Amino acid sequence: MVTWDRVCDLVSVLPEVEQGISYGTPACKIRGKLFVRLLEDGERIAIFTHEREALLATAPQTYTVPAHYTNYPMVVVALDTADPVELSELLTESWRIRAPKRLAATLPR
């Protein structure tokens, strides 16, 4: 099972990641902009993605979109069923979405 500590380890390799708080829970930010946060239950995270529909279709037990995220390019990821390799890729995508363009361009694809 992936934990919040593991999420933090996965994003620690990305440039300029800051640990912080968002809506009262632990979060990771890039230049002050949220890109992943632990939800209140401590078992799920919210991330930004351009692949929301594909994720929902392929793994509905892992990926969901609560009503309050409908208008945002975000998904909620259940850590207990998340694949660590896929999650690492999604966290990098979330970082890229939120990072300034010049900084995002410095990270190899």
Contacts in CASP RR format, 6 or more apart in sequence:
PFRMAT RR
TARGET T0000
AUTHOR 0000-0000-0000
METHOD contacts of the structure
MODEL  1
MVTWDRVCDLVSVLPEVEQGISYGTPACKIRGKLFVRLLEDGERIAIFTH
EREALLATAPQTYTVPAHYTNYPMVVVALDTADPVELSELLTESWRIRAP
KRLAATLPR
1 79 0 8 1.000
1 80 0 8 1.000
2 79 0 8 1.000
2 80 0 8 1.000
2 82 0 8 1.000
2 84 0 8 1.000
2 87 0 8 1.000
3 79 0 8 1.000
4 26 0 8 1.000
4 38 0 8 1.000
4 42 0 8 1.000
4 45 0 8 1.000
4 79 0 8 1.000
6 84 0 8 1.000
7 28 0 8 1.000
7 36 0 8 1.000
7 38 0 8 1.000
7 45 0 8 1.000
7 79 0 8 1.000
7 87 0 8 1.000
7 91 0 8 1.000
8 19 0 8 1.000
8 28 0 8 1.000
10 84 0 8 1.000
10 87 0 8 1.000
10 88 0 8 1.000
10 91 0 8 1.000
11 17 0 8 1.000
11 28 0 8 1.000
11 35 0 8 1.000
11 36 0 8 1.000
11 91 0 8 1.000
11 95 0 8 1.000
14 30 0 8 1.000
14 91 0 8 1.000
14 92 0 8 1.000
14 95 0 8 1.000
14 107 0 8 1.000
15 30 0 8 1.000
15 99 0 8 1.000
15 103 0 8 1.000
15 106 0 8 1.000
15 107 0 8 1.000
16 30 0 8 1.000
16 31 0 8 1.000
16 99 0 8 1.000
16 103 0 8 1.000
17 28 0 8 1.000
17 29 0 8 1.000
17 30 0 8 1.000
17 95 0 8 1.000
18 28 0 8 1.000
18 29 0 8 1.000
18 30 0 8 1.000
18 31 0 8 1.000
18 32 0 8 1.000
19 26 0 8 1.000
19 27 0 8 1.000
19 28 0 8 1.000
19 29 0 8 1.000
20 26 0 8 1.000
20 27 0 8 1.000
20 28 0 8 1.000
20 29 0 8 1.000
21 27 0 8 1.000
22 29 0 8 1.000
22 34 0 8 1.000
22 37 0 8 1.000
23 37 0 8 1.000
25 37 0 8 1.000
25 38 0 8 1.000
25 39 0 8 1.000
25 40 0 8 1.000
25 42 0 8 1.000
26 37 0 8 1.000
26 38 0 8 1.000
27 34 0 8 1.000
27 36 0 8 1.000
27 37 0 8 1.000
27 38 0 8 1.000
28 34 0 8 1.000
28 35 0 8 1.000
28 36 0 8 1.000
28 37 0 8 1.000
29 35 0 8 1.000
29 98 0 8 1.000
30 95 0 8 1.000
30 98 0 8 1.000
30 99 0 8 1.000
30 103 0 8 1.000
31 99 0 8 1.000
31 100 0 8 1.000
31 103 0 8 1.000
33 98 0 8 1.000
33 99 0 8 1.000
34 98 0 8 1.000
35 47 0 8 1.000
35 48 0 8 1.000
35 91 0 8 1.000
35 94 0 8 1.000
35 95 0 8 1.000
35 97 0 8 1.000
35 98 0 8 1.000
35 99 0 8 1.000
36 45 0 8 1.000
36 46 0 8 1.000
36 47 0 8 1.000
36 91 0 8 1.000
36 94 0 8 1.000
37 45 0 8 1.000
37 46 0 8 1.000
38 44 0 8 1.000
38 45 0 8 1.000
39 45 0 8 1.000
39 46 0 8 1.000
39 76 0 8 1.000
42 79 0 8 1.000
43 78 0 8 1.000
43 79 0 8 1.000
43 80 0 8 1.000
44 76 0 8 1.000
44 77 0 8 1.000
44 78 0 8 1.000
44 79 0 8 1.000
45 76 0 8 1.000
45 77 0 8 1.000
45 79 0 8 1.000
46 69 0 8 1.000
46 74 0 8 1.000
46 75 0 8 1.000
46 76 0 8 1.000
46 77 0 8 1.000
47 74 0 8 1.000
47 75 0 8 1.000
47 77 0 8 1.000
47 90 0 8 1.000
47 91 0 8 1.000
47 93 0 8 1.000
47 94 0 8 1.000
48 72 0 8 1.000
48 73 0 8 1.000
48 74 0 8 1.000
48 93 0 8 1.000
48 94 0 8 1.000
48 97 0 8 1.000
48 98 0 8 1.000
49 55 0 8 1.000
49 73 0 8 1.000
49 74 0 8 1.000
49 75 0 8 1.000
49 90 0 8 1.000
49 93 0 8 1.000
49 94 0 8 1.000
49 97 0 8 1.000
50 73 0 8 1.000
50 93 0 8 1.000
50 97 0 8 1.000
51 90 0 8 1.000
51 93 0 8 1.000
52 63 0 8 1.000
52 65 0 8 1.000
52 73 0 8 1.000
52 74 0 8 1.000
52 75 0 8 1.000
55 62 0 8 1.000
55 63 0 8 1.000
55 75 0 8 1.000
55 90 0 8 1.000
56 63 0 8 1.000
56 64 0 8 1.000
56 65 0 8 1.000
56 75 0 8 1.000
59 81 0 8 1.000
61 78 0 8 1.000
61 81 0 8 1.000
62 77 0 8 1.000
62 78 0 8 1.000
62 81 0 8 1.000
62 82 0 8 1.000
62 83 0 8 1.000
63 75 0 8 1.000
63 76 0 8 1.000
63 77 0 8 1.000
63 78 0 8 1.000
64 75 0 8 1.000
64 76 0 8 1.000
64 78 0 8 1.000
65 74 0 8 1.000
65 75 0 8 1.000
65 76 0 8 1.000
66 76 0 8 1.000
69 75 0 8 1.000
69 76 0 8 1.000
73 97 0 8 1.000
77 87 0 8 1.000
77 90 0 8 1.000
92 107 0 8 1.000
95 104 0 8 1.000
95 107 0 8 1.000
96 104 0 8 1.000
96 107 0 8 1.000
99 107 0 8 1.000
END
